[in-house]
Amino acid sequence: MSNTMQSAAGRRIASLLDANSFVEIGGYVTARNTDFNMQQTETPSDGVITGYGVIDGNLVYVYSQDASVLGGTIGEMHARKITSLYDMAMKMGAPVIGLIDCAGLRLQEATDALNAFGEIYLKQSLASGVIPQITAVFGTCGGGLAVVPGLSDFTFMEKEHAQLFVNSPNALDGNRKEVCDTASAKFQSEDAGLVDFTGTEEEILAGIRQLVTILPANNEDDDSYEECTDDLNRVCADLANAAGDTAILLSQISDNGLFVEVKAAYAKEMVTGFIKLNGMTVGAVANRTEVYDAEGNRTDAFDSVLTVNGSLKAAEFVQFCDAFNIPVLSLTNATGFKADKHAERKIARAAAKLTYAFANATVPKVNVVIGKAFGSAYAVMNSKALGADVTYAWSQAQIGMMDAKLAAKIMYADADSTVINEKAAEYAALQESAMAAARRGYVDTIIEAEDTRKYVIGAFEMLFTKREDRPAKKHGTV
């Protein structure tokens, strides 16, 4: 084992993996380049520690960049170690975890370094949808290296000192780092949506361990199931009160309250994350209208509409779940699409991507209508027409074209308020209730909110052996 294991890069690996489980590969590799007096420079492990180990008994492959060796810059042999690690991980069907702390391209190796970047991109692209890829940024991740977390499935970022950027903040026209630090964890998680989780180094390493234990090892073999110690028929009292903040709702119906939210700081009006139901990992997508903190104080409020960022966030998450055969649960409470000039530029395309993601997914899909489900927004959110295998609706849910009062005003434009109210009540009963949708076959079962957990568990148990054939094609274009 190389002496670099004593560096910060080596200590991160030791903290991440089960004790004494790491086996280093390529510990004696050094740079081959001799230009610009490189032969006089020591490059132990060529600035990156690579190898394999286990997390809670799960095999993983890890590379950790060593900033003490030429700033952790990427050159020919540095990249070769990473790409070789990917080759081995693909053969074994195990996740790759990259711990980033890198000053970028190694200038002394120029075109060799550029080619090295391309080779890493290729391996990541080939591995996409085959094995989970997790990246954690602890130092600098700039320029072309920023594509690496972009190609990963999940990205963690140290919240105080890490920097993630394609162009540095001061290189942006009209901007200075002091005005807007576009390389910060806050910006990349809240505004850019590239980073899924932020925290201290210890929190990040713990978060990666938790994520690995709930994800499948690859797209074919799934050992992520575990014995359920929670009551399968547990009644979730007062669950209806959590309809606004669906992050809370999902934690309440999950086994032992487990909920790992993905991109929690980005597009908060759409919740995405993983829960456990009867020991099985399930991907959850839910509309949200309120956010509450740990003390029960409301910190944010949103309209019940689909937004551009929320739709894209959900679409990306559903595609990941489908690639790794993770069942999908959706909670629907959407009355339309966000209506403003900025949203109008992209909302149709974003909604189309979400539509395609749900429709294209062949994993078990269950939808629960927990509030208002109006218009095309309802259809987009994993409706039965879009391919949901099982659809439930809470007894007080509303499903229809639009709000009953508005529909009555349109249909009876010249009527007085008495007639409008009368027709609105009639419209609500005939066209807008959960029962009206159930009578037409668009809802399978009307349930009480408190029984949601046992119903969705039952549905996914029934759907466990689902198989679905689709028309032959190379891939879709949406």
Secondary structure, DSSP 8 states (H G I E B T S, - for coil): --GGGGSHHHHHHHHHSSTT--EEESTT------GGGGGGS--GGGGEEEEEEEETTEEEEEEEE-TTTGGG-B-HHHHHHHHHHHHHHHHHT--EEEEE----B-GGGHHHHHHHHHHHHHHHHHHTTTS-EEEEESSEEEGGGGHHHHHSSEEEEETTT-EEESS-GGGSTT--TTT--TTSHHHHHHTS---SEEE-HHHHHHHHHHHHHHS-SSSS---------S-TT---TTGGGGSS-HHHHHHHHSGGG-EEEESTTSSTTEEEEEEEETTEEEEEEEE-SEEE-TTS-EEEE--SEE-HHHHHHHHHHHHHHHHTT--EEEEEEE-EE--SHHHHTTHHHHHHHHHHHHHH--S-EEEEEEEEEEHHHHHHTT-GGGT-SEEEEETT-EEESS-HHHHHHHHTTT--HHHHHHHHHHHIIIIIBHHHHHHTTS-SEEE-GGGHHHHHHHHHHHTTT--------S----
